[in-house]
Each structure stands twice: as C-alpha cells, then as structure tokens.
Amino acid sequence: MKNVVVRYVRESYDELVHKVTWPTWVELQNNTVVVSIASLIIALIVFFMDFIFGVQHIQFGSFIWKGLLGFLYGA
C-alpha cells in the first residue's frame, strides 16, 4: 500500500513539473481581469433582475418598491 502512495505522489509531481503548461504572469493577469469583469457583469445582471422583479421590498421615503411583478399582481 505504501508503494502505491509513493508512486502516485512521484508521478503526480513529475506531471505537474514536466507535463503541465503553466500560464505566464502576463497571461495570468489578463485572465484575472477577464474573470473579474465577467463576474461583475453577472452580479449586476442578477442585482437588476432582483430589483426589477422585487425580490425584496425597498422603501423610498413613503413609496415601497415591490417590483414589476408586485405591481402586476397587487402583492
């Protein structure tokens, strides 16, 4: 059993060091920017969907925003 674990660790190390193509620092930075922008866009889309459909009631002074569905169905 010990031999199997040692062999697995050695083969994993060999693969990570010699066979895996790691991104350069510039590629990593560019991909980080792309993922950050995409995450921000998706978060904004979800926020606006929540706001439009009135997932939470938001009070503006004496006016309570119930979302479009809240006004349509009189909830």
Secondary structure, 3 states (H helix, E strand, C coil): CHHHHHHHHHHHHHHHHHHCCCCCHHHHHHHHHHHHHHHHHHHHHHHHHHHHHCCCCEEECCEEECHHHHHHHCC
